[in-house]
Amino acid sequence: MRIDLYANWSNARQGSMTDLPDDLPREEIVQRAHAEMDARPGGRAHTAAVRTDEGAPLLFVYSDGRVREPQL
């Protein structure tokens, strides 16, 4: 599993956190996403997309605290 960080709605990716265990509970995933968003040099990321290693979306975590499942 990985977390891709985005600056804003423009899909300009700021970075990624990879090699996350696939069995992390949702709460831990959200906490790690927020920690990574806060740690970005040059400003806080707007969105964290939690994805499988293959790139399929699992969750979207926003800087304002919202968390949503992807619409399939």
Secondary structure, DSSP 8 states (H G I E B T S, - for coil): -EEEEESSTT--EEEEE----TT--HHHHHHHHHHHHHT-TTS--SEEEEE-TT--EEEEEETTS-EE----
